[in-house]
Amino acid sequence: MNYETMFEHLVRDNPEIKKILLKLYLEPERATKWLLVPKAQLNGVAPAELLELEPNRVLDLLNQIQRGDFS
C-alpha cells in the first residue's frame, strides 16, 4: 500500500482532518507519516489510532498546530 492509498484509507471518514493535513503537510506521504507517529500532546498515542473513536482530539491538535500553539 502506498502512502497516498494509506492516507485516503486513514482519513476516509474525516474530511475536515484530511483537508487540514493536506494544507499543513502538502502531500499524502508527509501527512501519513504525521498520523503514524505518536504525539506527546495525545499522551503518546499516534493520531491514526484516534481517528475512528476520538477524531476531535486529532482535530484539536491540528487546529493548535495551525494557530502555532505548541503549549
C-alpha positions in Angstrom: 0.0 0.0 0.0 1.5 3.4 -1.0 1.3 6.5 1.2 -1.5 8.1 -0.9 -3.7 5.0 -0.5 -2.9 4.7 3.1 -3.7 8.3 3.7 -7.0 8.0 1.9 -7.9 5.0 4.0 -6.9 6.6 7.3 -8.9 9.8 6.7 -11.8 8.4 4.7 -14.4 9.3 7.5 -12.8 12.6 8.4 -12.8 15.1 5.5 -12.0 18.1 7.8 -8.9 16.3 9.1 -7.9 15.4 5.6 -8.2 19.0 4.4 -6.1 20.4 7.3 -3.4 17.7 6.9 -3.0 18.4 3.2 -2.9 22.2 3.9 -0.2 21.7 6.6 1.9 18.9 5.0 1.1 19.5 1.3 1.4 15.8 0.3 -0.1 12.5 1.4 3.2 10.9 2.3 4.2 13.6 4.9 0.6 13.7 6.2 0.5 9.9 6.6 3.9 9.9 8.5 2.5 12.6 10.8 -0.6 10.4 11.5 1.5 7.4 12.3 4.0 8.9 14.8 2.9 9.1 18.5 2.4 12.6 19.8 3.1 13.8 23.4 0.0 16.1 23.1 -2.1 12.9 22.6 -0.5 11.1 25.6 2.0 9.2 23.4 -0.7 7.9 21.0 -0.4 8.2 17.2 -3.2 10.3 15.7 -4.1 7.4 13.4 -5.1 5.4 16.4 -7.7 8.0 17.4 -9.3 8.8 14.1 -12.1 6.3 14.5 -13.2 6.8 18.1 -11.8 10.2 19.0 -11.3 12.3 15.8 -11.9 15.5 17.7 -8.7 15.1 19.7 -6.8 14.9 16.4 -8.7 17.9 15.0 -8.0 19.9 18.2 -4.2 19.1 17.8 -4.2 20.1 14.1 -6.0 23.3 15.0 -3.4 24.1 17.6 -0.6 23.5 15.0 -2.4 25.8 12.5 -2.5 28.5 15.2 1.1 28.0 16.1 0.1 27.0 19.7 2.6 24.4 20.8 1.8 24.5 24.6 
